[in-house]
């Protein structure tokens, strides 16, 4: 299971027991979108090869805002 914790500067990730941070700039570069327009599903796709994308995607701007 992957855990994502969003804030205004990036995302704290726990993936298979490993904790790391994805910066806002890295996420924008990987998606080609403004950080606050990226969805949680898109971040999961950066972290995992084949994530289970259950539920509706949520924009980071809605989660943080």
trRosetta pair geometry for C-beta under 8 A, 3 or more apart (Angstrom, degrees):
i j d omega theta_ij theta_ji phi_ij phi_ji
2 13 6.7 -19 -170 -164 99 94
2 14 6.9 167 -155 83 49 59
2 15 4.9 5 -115 -103 96 78
2 16 7.9 -18 -82 -25 77 62
2 44 6.3 138 85 -128 146 89
2 47 5.8 126 -149 115 150 143
2 48 6.0 -118 -36 -44 150 122
2 51 7.0 -56 25 -122 141 114
3 13 7.1 150 80 -157 59 44
3 14 4.3 11 48 47 105 105
4 11 5.5 -23 -161 -171 94 120
4 12 7.5 141 -161 76 42 54
4 13 5.9 -9 -104 -104 66 73
4 40 6.1 162 77 -148 154 98
4 43 5.9 97 -128 111 149 136
4 44 7.1 -93 -42 -70 139 80
4 47 7.9 -150 -80 -14 106 155
5 11 6.7 144 70 -163 46 64
5 12 4.2 -13 59 58 106 103
5 13 7.8 -156 24 -67 73 34
6 11 5.4 -25 -98 -105 63 84
6 40 7.7 -94 -47 -94 132 94
6 60 5.5 -165 -152 -143 144 91
6 63 4.9 65 60 111 149 131
6 64 5.4 -106 130 -64 113 95
7 10 6.7 6 60 56 84 50
7 11 7.7 168 23 -90 65 38
7 12 7.7 41 1 -10 104 96
7 64 6.4 111 -150 -120 26 114
8 24 7.7 -13 144 -73 48 137
8 64 5.7 133 -75 -174 63 143
9 23 7.0 -45 156 -148 79 70
9 24 5.4 -99 -170 -25 40 117
10 21 5.6 65 121 175 138 98
10 22 5.5 -173 -172 93 104 53
10 23 4.4 -67 -93 -128 136 32
10 24 4.9 -108 -71 -37 71 64
10 26 7.5 45 -126 38 115 103
10 27 7.0 162 -131 -9 72 122
11 21 7.0 159 82 -157 46 60
11 22 4.6 -1 56 55 97 102
11 27 6.9 89 3 -63 115 140
11 43 5.7 97 -33 -155 175 144
11 60 7.9 -97 -69 -117 110 127
12 19 7.0 -5 -178 -166 93 96
12 20 7.9 174 -154 95 55 29
12 21 5.5 -32 -102 -101 59 80
13 19 7.0 159 87 -151 53 48
13 20 5.5 -17 63 67 100 73
13 21 7.0 164 15 -98 82 25
13 22 6.1 53 -19 -11 124 101
13 43 8.0 -157 -86 161 118 111
13 47 5.7 -168 -154 -107 148 139
14 17 7.2 3 -179 -116 92 11
14 18 7.1 161 -154 77 53 37
14 19 5.1 -20 -99 -95 77 75
15 18 5.6 -28 69 62 74 90
15 20 7.5 -35 23 29 105 101
15 47 5.4 -159 -83 179 144 118
15 48 7.1 -166 -139 -67 125 85
22 26 5.3 -124 -170 83 77 128
22 27 5.5 85 144 -57 115 98
22 43 6.9 169 69 -150 157 103
22 46 6.8 86 -124 111 155 143
22 47 7.6 -101 -46 -70 139 98
23 26 4.6 98 57 4 82 102
23 27 7.1 -151 93 -3 44 86
24 27 6.0 -61 -152 38 29 109
24 28 6.3 27 154 -17 66 108
24 35 4.6 -19 -158 -98 93 152
25 28 5.8 -55 -145 38 30 110
25 29 6.2 30 156 -18 65 108
26 29 5.8 -58 -148 38 29 111
26 30 6.2 24 156 -17 65 110
27 30 5.8 -56 -143 38 29 109
27 31 6.1 2 166 3 65 115
27 35 5.7 81 87 -119 119 84
27 38 5.7 -115 159 15 116 174
27 43 6.5 -18 -128 -102 122 92
27 46 7.0 -99 -117 -36 74 168
28 31 6.5 -72 -138 50 24 92
28 32 7.6 86 173 -87 56 8
28 33 6.6 -124 -135 76 63 45
28 34 6.6 -3 -119 -132 108 23
28 35 5.3 -57 -63 -60 100 78
28 38 7.5 -124 -86 -39 53 131
29 32 7.7 23 -168 -66 22 48
30 46 5.4 58 141 -111 158 123
31 38 5.1 125 50 -107 172 114
31 42 5.5 49 -107 166 132 136
31 46 7.7 -70 -54 -62 93 121
33 37 4.8 -115 165 86 116 111
33 38 5.3 147 85 -69 122 79
33 42 7.8 -5 37 155 137 170
34 37 4.5 73 65 10 91 110
34 38 7.4 -148 90 -23 46 81
35 38 5.9 -48 -158 11 34 115
35 60 6.1 -70 153 79 72 149
36 59 6.7 43 161 163 60 106
36 60 5.3 -123 -131 84 39 96
36 61 3.4 66 179 -69 98 101
36 64 7.2 -97 -119 47 91 126
36 65 7.7 68 -151 -43 119 110
37 59 6.1 -41 -142 -144 32 115
37 60 7.6 -17 31 38 15 93
37 61 6.6 15 -65 -12 41 124
38 42 5.0 -116 -169 76 88 137
38 43 6.4 92 144 -50 119 89
38 59 7.2 120 73 -147 32 65
38 60 5.3 22 69 -6 82 120
39 42 4.8 105 57 2 75 99
39 43 7.3 -137 101 -1 46 84
39 57 3.7 16 -178 172 147 118
39 58 6.1 132 -151 66 84 30
39 59 5.6 -56 -93 -87 68 45
39 60 7.3 -156 -108 -26 19 72
40 43 5.6 -53 -152 36 38 112
40 44 6.4 43 149 -21 67 103
40 57 6.1 -174 48 -153 77 69
40 58 5.1 25 -1 54 116 85
40 60 7.2 136 -60 -71 66 69
40 63 6.9 95 -58 -47 111 148
41 44 5.6 -51 -150 35 34 115
41 45 6.5 36 151 -21 64 104
41 51 7.5 178 -154 92 66 135
41 53 4.9 52 -135 -138 111 116
41 57 4.1 -69 1 -106 122 109
42 45 5.6 -52 -151 33 34 113
42 46 6.9 40 148 -22 62 98
42 57 7.4 62 -16 -151 80 134
43 46 5.6 -48 -157 27 38 114
43 47 6.6 27 150 -12 67 107
43 60 7.6 94 -38 -69 131 113
44 47 5.7 -62 -148 42 35 107
44 48 5.7 -19 173 28 75 109
44 51 4.1 120 151 -156 114 176
44 53 6.7 163 83 -92 145 84
45 48 7.0 -65 -113 62 25 74
45 51 6.0 -112 -77 17 53 124
45 53 7.9 4 -58 -74 95 122
47 51 7.3 65 72 -69 90 128
48 51 4.0 110 74 -67 132 89
53 57 7.5 -14 -171 -72 111 92
58 62 5.5 -115 -177 76 91 123
58 63 5.6 95 131 -55 122 102
59 62 4.5 91 65 3 89 102
59 63 7.1 -161 95 -5 48 85
60 63 5.5 -57 -146 39 38 111
60 64 5.8 20 162 -6 74 112
61 64 6.4 -58 -130 47 24 98
61 65 5.3 25 169 -23 63 122
62 65 6.0 -47 -118 39 21 110
